[in-house]
Amino acid sequence: MQDYIKLIGLAALFVLVISCGEQGKEPEIRWKFTSAAFLSSPAIGPDNTIYAFSENDTLYAFNQDGSVKWRLGLPDTIWYHPSNILISPVVAQDNTIYLFAVDGCLYSINSGGSINWRLPIKPTFPTIYGTPALGANGTIYVYAPESLYAISPAGVIDWVVEVGGGSCITFPAVGADGTIYIGADRDLIALNPDGSVKWSFDMAPAISTIDRLAIGADRTVYVFGTGIDDAGNLLAFSDDGSLRWTCTLEDSDCISIGTPVIGIDGTVYLGSATSSARGWLYAVSPSGEVRWKKQSTSLVQEAYDLAIDSEGTIYGVEGAFTPDGNLKWRYPIGTTVVNSLGAPAIGSDGTVYIGCGTGLFAFNTSAAGLAQSSWPRSRHDNRNSGNVLTQ
């Protein structure tokens, strides 16, 4: 897998070098930290501290000027690497950081970098299947293979529900009324805050694995996944569990997909990579029609997660795109590969934080934070809360 990451970097470097500067002025690098690799999505806390989890199992806290505020090493489980691509820090309103680490434990970490508590969830291989979500009352929802856990801020398990999905990598999402949604292989399941099942829907054959969720302003639940023939499909559900529409993508060999994000006008943006070393960025209307699709020759173009800023700019693996899908600029690289696999975090001052295999980078832009839409970023917001109501 490490060789695969290196291949990704080389492919991205080739594409970036031959095209750098052709599509527009690049943003200025505000600062960079290149002493560790950060493949998951960084987070920004309420106090503007930037958090990023590295491939060496260390959680870093950065000040806005790029200086290291503190670092916390977690148990070394090098044999799981690079599974940390799935592990993003989640920050609560009180600045507590939650991390579901590769040792199968959920950690609560205070803003000073000390561990409040450590709760074993599933300390057996395989362990990590996603980043937690936060409920309005502070409950932490953690998915481990085939089960969803609800855990109080004090570290007590409130309930556990078997939801299946042992072969998928899934992320819970929390709706405006507190409903918890989770895609578990072929099933989309809606749970009440007490853990009881509200409804479930069998999505096969349109989706049989790899579920990614986003929630619209009208409470529509969007699920992006792959079917039994590896074709990518986007499904839209009403919050009562009825299927509104299915949008089938033209490509039939999706090997990796990202979480849908939603623009100010309700357009759903999503990306996938194919086995033929092609990447695609899609825009789908709120009624389920593909508005446009853009292709790249990069191996991982838009393969993972996106973010949208206040100007409607879409940030992905290689750089920034206009709302109509045209490349706006590529991340300035010089001699360094900047190839983000997680979702960028976008500060209110326009600083864009990108984690990648060569470090954590901060870019200056003219934006004023994330777009004011229902789901402008993978995991919804800069705190990675997965909750549609969180800012």
N, C-alpha and C positions, 0 to 999 in steps of 0.2 A: 504493500500500500504506500510505503514511503517512496518507492520508485515511481508509483503513479502520480504522487504529488509533484515529484521532480519533473515528470513528463508534462504535467499541467503547466508548471512554471516555464519550461522551455518553449512549449507551444504558444503560451501567452506572450512570452518575450519576443518571439519571432513576429507574431501578429502586431504587437504594439510598436516594435521598432520600425517596421516597414510603413506604418501608417501614422505614427505619432506626429501631431501638429497639422495634419491635413484638414481636419474637420473644424478647427476653431482653436482659440487661445486656451491653453491649459491653465488650470487653477494653480495658485501658488501653494507650495508646501509650507505649512505653518511650522510643523515640527515632525520628527519621526523618531521612533524607538525601534532599533533593529537588533536588540540583544535577545529576542525570542520570536517564535512564530505564533501568530494568532489566526486560526482558521475559522473560528466561530464568530458570532455577532457580538461586538462590544455593546456596552450599555452606558447610559448617562444617568446618574442619580439626581434626586431633587436638589442636592447641593452642588451640582455640576461636576462632581467627580466622575471621571471616565474609568470604567471597569472593563478588563479584558482577560480572558482565560487563555493561557498559553499551552502549547503542545508539550511543555515540560511539567504539566500538572501544577502550575502556579497561577494564582489569581493576582493580577496587578491592579493597583489603583493609581491613576494619574491625575495630577493637577491640570488645569486648563493650559498651562504653559508647557506641558509635556514632561515635567519633572515627575519622578516616581514618588508618590505619596507613601505607599507601602506595598509590600508583596507578601503573599502567604502561600507557602508550599503545601500541597496536599499529598497524601500517600502516593508514592511512585508506583505506577502500574504500567510501565513502559510497553508491556506486551500488547496492550490494547490500542496503541497508537496506530493511525491517527484518528481514533474515535472521538477525540476532543473537538472535532469539527461539529459535533452535535451538542456540545456543552456550552451554553451561553449563560452568563450571570443574569439573574433576575433581581431587580432592586425594588423594594417596597417603598411606600411613601415615607416611612420613618428612617430611610437609608439603610435598612437591613438588607444584606445581600444573600440570596439563596442560590445554591449551586448543587446540582445532582451530578456527583463526580463518578469517575470510572471505577471506584471501589464499591459502587452500589449504595452509597450513603448520600442522604440529603444533608447539606451543611447550611447552618444559619451563621452568618458572619456579620459582626457589627462594623460600623463605619470607620472604626479605628484599626480594623484588620485582625481582630481576635475572633476566635470561634465561640459563638454562643452555645451551640449544641450540634451534635452529630447524630443522625438517626439512620440506622441501617434499614434500607428498603429492600434491596435485592443484591446481596453481596456474592453473587455467583455469575459466571459467564453464561450467556451474554447479559450485560447490565444496562447500558445506556441506550435508550430509545427516544430521547427527546429532552426538551427544556421545559421546566415547570410553568404553570400559569398561576395567576393570583386572583382570588375572589375579592369581592368588594369589602368583605369583612376581614381580609388578611389571610384567609385560608390559602394554603399552597396545594395545588393539584399537580401530582407527579404521576407520570405514566412509566411503569416498568413492564416488561413483557407480560402481556395478557391481563394486566390489572391497572386500575386507576386508584390512586390513594388521595385522600383528603387529609391534610395535616394542618394542625393549628399553628399559629405563630410561636407557641411555646414548645413545639416539637412533639406533640401528641397526635397519634393517628386517630382521626374522627371516624373514618369509614374506609373500607376497601371494596371495590366492585370489580368483578371479573368482566372484562370487555372484549377479550380475545385479542387478535392482532399480533400473535407471537412472532410473525415474520416481517412486520412492518416497522418503520420508523415514523412515529406519529407525535403530534403536539396537541395538547388540549387547548381549546379556546373558550372564553367565557363571554356570554351574551349580556345584553343590557338588563335583562331580568334575572341574571344570576345563573341561567342555564349553562351547564358545561357540555360542550360538544367535543366529541372525539371520534376520529376515524380509525377503525380497527380492522385493517385489511378491507374486506368487502362491505363492512357495516358502518354506517354513520349512526352514532348513538347520542341521544340527548338525555342528560341527567339533571334532576333537580338538585338544589344545593344540599339536600339531605342524603344524596346518593341513590335515591330511587330513580328507576328508569322512566323517563317522560315519554319517549318514543324511540324506535330504531327503524332503520331503512336498509334493506339489502341492496347495495349499489351494483352488484355483479350483473352482467359481465362488463359494464362500462368502467367500473373501478373494482379492482380486485386486490390492489396493494399500493403502498406509498400514498397516503392521504395527507393533503395539506389544506388547511382551513383558513378562511377569512370571513368576516361578518360585515354586511352592508348596513347603510344607514336605515334602511327599511326592515332590518333584521333578517334579510336574506342570508343564508349560510352558503358560501361557495366552497366546493370541494374539488381540488385538482388532484388527479391520480392517474394510474395506468390500469388498463384493462388486461384481460387474459392474453391478448395478442400484443401487449406492450404499447398499444396506442394510448396517447394522452387524451384525457377527457376532462372537461370542466362541467360540474353539475351544480345547479342552483336549487336550493330548498327553501320553502317558506318555514317560518319558525314553528309551524304545527307539524312538520315532518313530511309534507307533501312535496313531491318533485315538481319544480316549475319548468325546468328545461335542461337539456343536455347539449353541450357544444363539443363536437368531436374535432380534434385537431387533425390536420392532414398527415402528419408524420406518424409512422407506425413503429418506430423503434426507439422510444424514449428510454434512456438508461438512467436519467436523473432529472428530477423536477424541483422547482422552487415553490415557495408559498405565494399564493396570489396576493397582490396588493391592490388597493382601490384608489383611483384618482378622485379629484374634487367633483367631477361630473358623473361619477359612478362607474367609469370605465374600469374594467378589471384587467390588470397587467400581470402576466405570468411568463415564466421562462422554462425552457427544458434543453437538455443536451441529448444527442442521439449517438448511437454506436458508430456512425460513420464520420465521427469527428466534426459534426455540425452542431451549431447552437441556434436556438430560435427565441425571439422575444415576441410575445403576442399581446394584442389589445382586443378585448372582448367587450361588447356593449352590455348594458344591464339586462337586455332582453335575449342575450345569448348568441349574437352574431359576431364573427371575427371581423373586426374593423381593419386590422392590418397585421402582418407578420414580417419580421425582419430576420435575415439569416446572417450568421457570421461563420468564418472558417475556423475560429478558435475552438479548441477542444472542449472548453467549459463555458463558452459564452452563455451567460444567463442561466447556468445550470442550477444555481442555488437560489439565493434570496435577494430581494430588491428593496428599495426604499424610494419614496417620492418626496421632494422638497416643496416648499411653499410656492415656488414658481412653476411647479408641474414637471420639473426635471426628474427623470427616472435614473437611479443609480443602480448599476449591476456589477457583474464580474470585472469588466474591463474599463468602465468609465460611465459617462453620463449621456443620456438620450433625451431628445425632445419628446413632448407628448404625442407626436405623430411618428415616433420610432426612429428618427434620424440620429445618427451619432453626433453628439454635441462636442464632446472632447473625450480623450482618453486620459487616464490617470498619468501624470508626469512620472517618468520612471528613471531617466538618466541611465545608470548602469544597474538599477535595482528593479526586480520584477515586482509589480504591484498587481496582484491578482486575487481579488476578494472572493471568498467562498461563502462568507456570512453576509448579513445585511449591514450596510453602513449605518452608523448613528449620525444624526444631523442635529447639531446644537441650535439653540435659538439665535445665536450670533452668526449662523451660516457655516460654522466649522463642520466639516464632514470627516468623520473618523472611520478609517478603513483598516480592518485587520486582514493580514495576509501571511503567506508563508515566509515573508522576509521581514515582518515586523508590524508595528501599528503606526499608521500615517494620519496626520491631520492636515486637511486642505482648507484654504480660505475660499468661500464662494459668496455670492451676493444674495443667497437665500435667507429666509428668516425662520429657519427650523423646518420641521416636517409639514407636509400638506395637511390642511384642516379637513381631512376626510375620515370616513369611519374606520379605515384600515390602511394607513399610508405606508406601513412597514411590516416586514415579516416579524411576527410576535407583537404586532400592532403598534408599539411605541418605542421610544428610546430606552425605556426601563425593561423591555422584553417581557412585559406583564402578560401578554396574551389575552388581555381583557379589553373589550370594546369601549368601556367607559373610562379607562385610565388615560391620563394625559402625560 
